[in-house]
Amino acid sequence: MTGPANGFDFEPLLQLLAVAALIGGAALLWWHLRQRSATPSQRLRALTVMTVFLTFDLILFGAFTRLTDSGLGCPDWPGCYGSATPLGARDEIHAAQTAMPTGPVTHGKAWVEMIHRYLAGGVGFLILVLAIQSWRLRWSARRGQAGGGPVPSPWWSTLSLVWVLVQGAFGAWTVTMKLFPAIVTSHLLLALGLLMLLAWQAEAYAPRRLLAPRGVRWAMAGFTGLVILQVALGGWVSTNYAVLACRDFPTCQGQWWPATDFQHGFTLWRELGRGAHGDWLPFEALTAIHLTHRIGALVVFVALLAMAAVLWRLTSAAPVSSTSDGPRDEAEGRRWALRLLAVGAWQAASGLSNVVLGWPLVAAVAHTGGAAALLLICSLVLARLRAGALTVSSR
């Protein structure tokens, strides 16, 4: 039986793909039964929305996997000690757990890790089907058989397919490179990027668009970039276990600015727990990482308030043909502003709970979910905004 020392183990890959197809197939059956009477465009939008929902759930379960230290529950890839399930690796897992009862390999952690891989494979299967169906819809539209409705470019779903393959590679490297912080953080960012990409595709079918001057769209894009940077900092905090470097708020270690080491803390290419020169990562480096994330959170929160104020004044309209004429909804911008404020409050509460309550699992997973929700809102708003649109409400 192949062990983790041999690196990538592709022996159980076909079995894992079969499990992924089974999970994805179950979701597709539910989708098919609910969308039997819909038009092809409506069916494809429903499939995209379902994939967005499952991707969001997968991000939460990925956070749970990382935060329960289950990332190395099966320390090889794609299987578990060369098996498709932990059942086939009971002896190896038992030996590892006996040697280190609280170590990275236990029966429970192995199941958490493998379930995460199964779910990731299921989402990948759905994205493959989404890409195939997108191209079929495009070809049907060219023959005049699309049944009406918008036909987004199939290249978006093709990009999603390539993206999820890259994401899978980073998932494998997360294991084989033993939770290398830069890889784990990149894995998180790619997952959130996939969520945003899929959400953008779903909005391509939506009939309503937010009306705003061109500058609002640029402001929203800038805010989204700021959120992505802050999420990357949050991932860096989590993957380096720097959350508890400051256990009080608003001070840190009883001081406004304790001793910090930014050189070691922000050396990106290094092993977990190691500094810039390969020695143990000093505690001051963890403090620097934590404080940077706090400062970033303050900047993002101020920007969020400003962005919500801008969105509050926007209207929306259902476009007729290629114009933005049509019935308008004065409250649409307010709804998006309130959603943004609600997620901002959620992030502030869950982030503060992580510090003062000692990084409880529920708060930590909730904080990751809030980051995903915030980027999801950013993607949806960007998709609905129209550059050079007509009006901003004066209310």
Secondary structure, 3 states (H helix, E strand, C coil): CCCHHHCEECCCHHHHHHHHHHHHHHHHHHHHHHCCCCCHHHHHHHHHHHHHHHHHHHHHHHHHHHHCCCCCCCCCEECECCECCHHHHHHHHHHHHHHCCCCCCCHHHHHHHHHHHHHHHHHHHHHHHHHHHHHHHHHHHHCCCCCCCCCCCHHHHHHHHHHHHHHHHHHHHHHHCCCCHHHHHHHHHHHHHHHHHHHHHHHCCCCCEEECCHHHHHHHHHHHHHHHHHHHHHHHHHHCCCHHHCCCCCCECCECCCCCCHHHHCCCCCCCCECCCCCECCHHHHHHHHHHHHHHHHHHHHHHHHHHHHHHCCEEECCCCCCCCCCEECCHHHHHHHHHHHHHHHHHHHHHHHHHCCCCHHHHHHHHHHHHHHHHHHHHHHHHEECCCCCCCCC
